[in-house]
Amino acid sequence: MGHALLQTTIAGSLPKPSWLAAPKQLWAPWLLEGEALEEGMKDAVRLVLYDQNAAGIDIVSDGEQTRRHFVTTFIESLEGIDFEHKRTMRIRDRYDAEVPVVVGPVSRRKPVFLEHARFLRAETSKRIKFTLPGPMTMVDTLFDGYYKSREKLAGVFADILNAEACELEALGIHIIQFDEPAFNVFMDEVRDWGIASLEQAAAGLKCRTATHICYGYGIKANIDWKNSIGSEWRQYESTFPLLAKSTIDQISLECANSKVPLELISLLGGKDIMVGAIDVTTEQVETPEQVAKVIRAAMKYVAPEKLYPCTNCGLVPLSREAARGKLRALAAGAAIVRKELAG
Ligand code: ZN
């Protein structure tokens, strides 16, 4: 059976409860440890499922409640990377971060997210989206002291991600999404090897595959960057035609309060489009009508069957109250447009 038009979903993270991690910050350290941490992370997953259900979100996720950071937590489980002696490195060509160092051949000893994904699968009967970092964004979130080639390291990560993704798919995950914010920064590399690494990560998957490309979390470095890139954001213009020809099924882009010309959506050919209709840079909760307006504007370029109303990016730096309000606004805005289409 088909689903209703305009299936809602979120790009990735949701805020964590304040007993699990300090609120409103990226890389917030865990406030629990050992078995209490494991139990706390699972309880937090249950809470974000509750919030998504209560809001009426159609395709749900774990809100990344079991990860400190969407890239670092994955990398932490791999062999060949030194987390003891971090280096300060400029990431996304934008801000400095303390990052781990590749010191030898990188490999995956054991599944990274499998047990947590199995837990998520058991806790809901809804369709699930599971997010993984993309190879280029992983390369851009550590210091490589071994391979000395971003392309080569991306290939290694792609194989590791593919092994992980195949195991997740077997659990009955509906969509596996690779997050590639770096695709909005290193456009030449996207063309030269970024798309190929992404396809390598998604090779052979039978579930839906997605890529999330954004202008980043609502942190100061990103907001300053957005203010510096002009009155029209055309970063997607060179990447979308390449993605249109790729094997990836769905692409997400920022539309709410962004300066992205929405006609760029046309460059994605017949792909499913996750339309960011929720701003992640402000605590201000959108009205359902504001969300509906973004969806209507995007519908000029994508059929409603292929349009998935979504958030612009992850909501982790916001308060839980604002995030819950934004989930409700997203679902209610989609419902308005769905009703119009049925009328
Ligand atoms: Zn994002």
Residues whose N, C-alpha, C, O or C-beta is under 5 A from the ligand:
A	BS01	ZN	C214 G216 N312 C313 G314
